Amino acid sequence: MPLPTTTTSPGPEAGRVNPAVPAVPATPAVPHVLDNPAWASLAGPHAAFAVRAGAHAARYDPEVAVFSAIADPADPRSWEALRSLTGPGGVVSLSGVLTPPDGWEILGSVRGVQLVDTSLRAEPAPEAVRLGAADVPEMLELIELTKPGPFLPRTVELGTYLGIRHRGRLVAMAGERLRPPGWTEISAVCTHPGFRGGGLATRLVRAVAAGIRDRGDVPFLHTAGENTDAIRLYESIGFTVRHRPSFMAFRAPGGANDTAATRI
């Protein structure tokens, strides 16, 4: 599945360390909340957007986000709950799950990188404007042009989205997506190709991060593992690689293909 990216060049970085941000933990034996951020979001701050199957599986409203999540990838009950949620043959997107139970088909996998704020200079962007429901058609046009990752008609409801306009036209944007307790993901970072190289995305990332910090959360983000330009950019402005998850698409057992196979 596609992931948020940016190709703009960063502005000068002062390198000021944020003392409120905890040290970046290595992935411990006991799961960290960022090891399963979609589940932590759906079970916590984003519960209002969740379609649930008991205590073991959930997904976002399909107009809000593409992600599904399970409480424990090692627990068969989580996979059975996910199957009941998606229906036979349903397709789901999960993160950090490498080996599904028998009968689940792996449709695709993208290696990702998770980065957390350790020394970002967060600050408002005076030229940025708050984006809302009325801006969604224009936001979707920019997403289609730049392809930073999944963005749906109601994704804007997940948090604050900021944009920069040039002569009234939306040319750059960034906003908030997953929200596990204590953390908020920065997502949909993109700039119109004709306006890249001016640091617009960097200014928006700093501005979105400032709002996240103001409510006591720590910013984090994801990008594709192969997107080395984006990783270098984020590291240069104060993010640190914490984890390298996989983002995977699965088909649940019991679909038409399974029925056909049974008949053979």
N, C-alpha and C positions, 0 to 999 in steps of 0.2 A: 504494500500500500504506500502511496506517496506520503512524504513527510515535509514539514515546514523547512524552507530554505531561504537564503537571501544571497544576493550577489553584489550588494553594494559594498563600497569600501568604507572602513571605519574612519572617523575623524580622529584627531589627536587624543590620546588617552592619558589621563593624569595618573591612573593606577592607584587610586585611593582605596584602601581596604575598608570594607564595611564590618565594623566590630560586632554588629548584631547578628551576622551570619555565622552559623556553626561551622566547624571544620567539616570538610567533605569526607563522609565515611566510606570506607570500602564496603562492598556488599557483604554483610555479616551472615552468620549461620541463621540467626533469627531474621526473617524477612524485614527489610526496611520498607516504610510506606511507599517509597518511590520505586520499589521493585515491582509493584502491582498498582500503578497510579490510577488506572481507570476504575478498578474495583474500589479503591479508597475514595475516589471522587463520588462514585455512584452510591456508595454506602454512607457517605458523609455529606459534604456541602452541596453536591449535585443530586441529592436524593429526589428532588422534585422533578428531575428529568429522567428518572430511572423507570424502566419496565423490568420488573423483578420476577424471578422464579424462586421463591422462598429465600433462604439464607445463603444460597450457594451460587447463584448466577444472576446477572443483570445486564441490560443493554441500555444505551441511550435511546430516547425517542428518535425514530428514523429521520425526522426532519431537523434534528439538532446535531447529531454526531453519528459517525459510523461505528463507534467502538462498542464491543461487548466485553464482559469481564467475568471471571470466575473467582470465587473466594480462595480456592486452593487447587492448583493444577495437579497435585498429587492425590487428590481425593476424587474417587470415581463419582461420588454424589454431585460434585460440581459439574462434571461433564454431562451427567444425566439431566441435571437441572438446565444446563445450557441447551441440550437437545430439546427439552420440552419447551424452552423459550423460543427457539428458532423454528421448530417444526422439522419433520423428516426432510433431509436434503437441503436444509437451510444453510446459508453461507454467513460466516461470522468473521470478524477481525479481532484478534487478540494480540497482546504484547507479552513478550517474555516466556512464551510457552513453546517448547521445542518438540516434545513427543506426546502426541495425543493418544488416547486409547484406540484399540482396534476398531475399525469401522469408520473412523474419521479420516477424511481425505484432505491432505495438505494441498492447497491450490496455489500457494505462493508464499514467499518469505523475503523480507528485506532486512538486512542488518542495519541496526540503528546505533545512534550515539545519544546518550542522555548527559546533558551538561547542567550544572547548577551554578548559581551566582555565588562567587567567593570574594570578588573585588570589583564589582561593576560600579561605575559612577552613575547612579540613577538620578535623573533630574527631569523636570518638566520640559516639554517642547512647546514654546509659545505659539508656534505656527500650526500645531496639531489641533484637530477638531474631533469631538466625540462623535462616533458613528452609531447609528441606530437602525431600526426597522425600515425607515424610509430610504436609507442608503443601501439596503441589501442588493437591489438590482445592479447598482454600480460596483459594489464590492464583488459580486459574483462575476461580473465582466473582468475585473482585474485579476481575480483568482483564475479564471479560465485562461487568461493571457499569460500569467506567470507560473501557474501550477505549483504553489508552495505546499500544497497538501489539502486534505479534505476540508471543505467548507460548504455548509448546506444552508438552506433558507433561514433556519432558526439558530444557527451557530452563534450569531451575534448575541443571543440571550445568555450565553455562558459567562460573560464578564464584560469588562471594558474593552472596546475597540476604538483605536485612534487612527486618524488618517491625515494625510497632507494633501492639499489641493493646489493645483496650478491653474490659474484662470478659471476656477470653478470645477475643474476636472480632478477626480480622485487619481493620484499618481503613486501613492504609497500607503501602506496600512500595516498594522500589527495589533494583536489583541490577546485575550486570555482564553484558555481552553480548559484542560483538566485542572481540577482543584482538590487534590488530596489534602487532608488536614495539615495546616501549617505551610503549605506550598501552593504555588500557582504557576501553571505552564504558560509561557509566552508562545504564541502560535500565529499562523497566517501572516508571517513576515514576508512582505513582497513589495517590489518597486516596479513600476512600468519600465520596460526596456529603454525608453527614450529618456529616462531620468535617473538611470543608474550611475554610480560613481560619485554622487554628491553627498553621501552619508545620510540619506533620508531614512533608510531602514534602521541604521544605528541610533539616530535620534529618537525614532519611535520606540525601539526596544528600551532605551533608557527611560523614556517617558512612561511606558506601560509598567516597567519595573518600579518606578517611583510610586505609582499607585498601589502596586502589590505590597511594597515595603510599608507604605503608610498604614495598611491594615494589619501589619504584623506577620505577613507571609514572606517566604523566600522564593524568588523567581527561579524557574528551571525551564528547560526546553529540550526538544528532540530535533535531530536531523538525521539524514541518511548517512550511514558509515562511509559511503563512497564520496560524499560531498565534502571533500577536503577543504575547499575554499570557504564554505560556511563554517566548518569546525575551526579553522584558523581565525576567521573573523570573530567568532564568539569567544574564543580563548583570548584574543588580543584585547577585548573590551572588558574582560573580567569574569568569564565563565570557565569552569573547570570540568573536564570529563569525569563523571562519576561511575557510569555504567554503560555497557554495550548490549542492549537488549535486541531481541529479534521481534519484528512485527510480521505476523503471520495471518493468512486467510485459510479457513477450514470449511469443508462441507460436512454437515452432520450426517450420520448414518440414516438409512431408511428412505432415501429418495428414489426417484425413478430408476436410476442406475442400479441401485441395490435390488429393486424388484425384478428388473430384467435379468440380473445375474442369478437370482433365485430360480427363475424359470428355466435357465439353460441346463 
